[in-house]
């Protein structure tokens, strides 16, 4: 930090050669948040791996971990956009319950085809989000209030729709959304060859994309990220993805829902970091008035983030219902809190304008690994909640403290 | 007279930066002492050291107050001794009343139960002293900035003040309110209250101060009595910038072209109160290559006029006609206005101009993101090129284009806002107080940029409350008063007196 300020003071000469003093340490320091979070996830995983005598990383458990957290991750992606734009959505847990109930009524009671029913559910979710977003964006009703109302309304409608009963089971084809695995087109399934090949292909593609990006950057200026960190990051990507693929190949391969998640994460990462739409959402959250005066249609963007959140909450509702194989009145209770916690642990700011999709996903998995690890170690649900609460607090304290130091 | 305050060899370091280095300040009892210097010279830091915002152990040097060494650990320590500081950003609670604000933290209470009768009684006394005639039950939000400033001073008076420190007290006041405030300071001097005033408005400093201390780059440059001579302003400027500023306004070859923007019969009503007619039948125009000033007091409706033209970003029930190059155009939303080549550079860069937590690069491209994107997808390399180009062109001082704008100085922030609008390739630029709160050197740079833009054939509307600036920069000056155009003057015929007379005549 000190170096930076001196450069500011030394005037225009410093403008042109800012990257000279880049050392690995100073780079890590200024990007402490991102790397810290990843490091925290690795530390937590390794310690639970040790404390659970290796159960955590067993193929079956890793697969379970993904399935258990899929709906939180799916919603965290949407919530990230909502929180970055400076709002909050408390209704997502109730929407999960409501959509699960709707899906059950359509598929179980009316015997509707699962694809058509799922499509209706997704559209309904988007409509719910849009209805709430309408009041928030165009009438400036605080999102906390609108979605608190939504939380009550849709919990009530869930109860009404189910008449207080659980409805199930779902058709087998629908259950596959959550409990299915991709077929092994390349081998006998022992080990799951397609999983191994996909893991290798995806990891290689990511490394290739990173290298290309860096070469492009190098053409215009010295990249910000030190070379050693770049290499380390890519090595980690290669190892982590292939290791996970190897583990899952030893069970039943990649779960369908993991494919859905991976798609969502890549689409939304791209959307937030590389498109004008994403940039405008960050500007809107950072300073709504300035964004508006720069010609950004702030109302429409806010509206869209909520419609999108509603759709993703509906998707999470379908995944959750498929996983439980029934719709229950209690489905999704307090999910909104897990989702919001994941986004904040992932580095988003309460006041908007700050946060990343990958951060939110890591935040969700950090919570998920802790849940899972503590359950294996048979820590009671009581202390699990205490520990989760403290982790959330610690993460945000770290953020605030880190920011103060930087400012 | 002996010194009431002596600050000796004050050194204060922030991580990596020496904000103050061996600064000395000596203030005589009962005088008005002006502290001047460019932004970042260390004035506010020095006053924070004095008032205990930075506790004793966080700086080096000694403070002697009334001859005794002081070690303030917190603000209340200095307040106890009668040293009261009023910050640039007013610290009032908008939804509380005048009386409640005056006694906030210092309530007229017995065992925690507030005696409202006494509170209002005493509030009435102190507000009368500062010449504020408002019921003490009025909420702060219903007062103008000038009156809010008076409430702050009344609050200081309620605490038995001996040394009053005012940080940029008149920066957001209009001329009448500023004058009233300066009179108040003179009255305090008569009563034996010492004042330290930090100000950028050198004419006020020259008018009111007894002694002037100039800081530059964290050093005391000089301290001298203010002899109220004509030369004093030039001397202050010379000491502040460390060199003689032969010309405060860069020269320009005027080449005025065709009619660019014409506004006819423009009417705007208040954005909340639809019966308040703010802008009344305003007509004005600006040609290519021309710099047209809009003078007026605060509250004359200049910002409202500009913002209502710029995509109806202010007001309601807007009527009138906007013509661009002779053709009527639709400027009913900001996107359309930008697409037509109109840009509005706001007077409030922090609130309305910048996304402070974002990088310089991101701020520069915000108004024209499509220019650095292919379809929906941003082209990072193109965006960096744009960032580099404008940082160079506008001489923005920064560590890199990825630096967050919140860490830039006011002048450089202003250049970023300007750069953002230049990158939207406008033909008409409406600049609203483009040099507010920035130092002399940065002002000169901004003036040069404006001149270059005019030379490129852009039409420029220059709104400013500083009349010398308008006289120095513009080709033509409109005078606005009470929502009307009170007159129009070619710069050759204009003078401060004439402009003031137009404003006053319209009022009466």
Interface residues (C-beta under 8 A of the other chain):
Chain A: X1 X2 X3 X4 X5 X6 X7 X8 X9 X11 X12 X14 X15 X18 X19 X216 X217 X219 X220 X221 X224 X274 X275 X276 X277 X279 X280 X282 X283 X286 X287 X289 X290 X291 X292 X293 X294 X295 X296 X297 X353 X354 X407
Chain B: X14 X15 X16 X17 X310 X311 X313 X334 X335 X337 X338 X344 X346 X351 X352 X353 X354 X355 X356 X357 X358 X362 X366 X367 X369 X370 X373 X376 X377 X378 X380 X381 X384 X385 X391 X392 X395 X396 X397 X398 X399 X400 X402 X403 X406 X407 X408 X420 X424
